[in-house]
Amino acid sequence: MHVFLMIAANIIALALIAVVMIQGQTSAGLGSVFGGSDIYRTRRGMEKTLFNVTFILAGLFALLSIIAVAFE
């Protein structure tokens, strides 16, 4: 069971890295806090989908990590 959880966590980690790398650079970084524009920009289309998938994968990774520690 522990090996399966580690393999699943590694696959999800790689998918999470891929999704984050696919997302483009936006101007909503730290520089926009100090006078940059588009602070309250809405996400649409593929950008919104990638944003949601990122949170889902991060949640799954965290859940699998907690379960793996519990089964150790």
C-alpha positions, 0 to 999 in steps of 0.5 A: 500500500505504501509503495502505491501511495508513493507512486501515485504521489510522484505521478501527481507531483509531476502532473502538478509541475507540468500544469504550473509550467504550462501556465503563462506569466501574468502581471499579477506578481509582486510588482503589480501590488505596487502600482501595476495594473490588472490586479483584479483581472478575471480568469477565463477559458483555458487559464481558468481551467489550468488554475482549477486543475492546479488546485485540484492536483495540489489538494490530491498531492497533500491528501496522498502525502498525509495518507502515506505518512499515516500508513508508514 
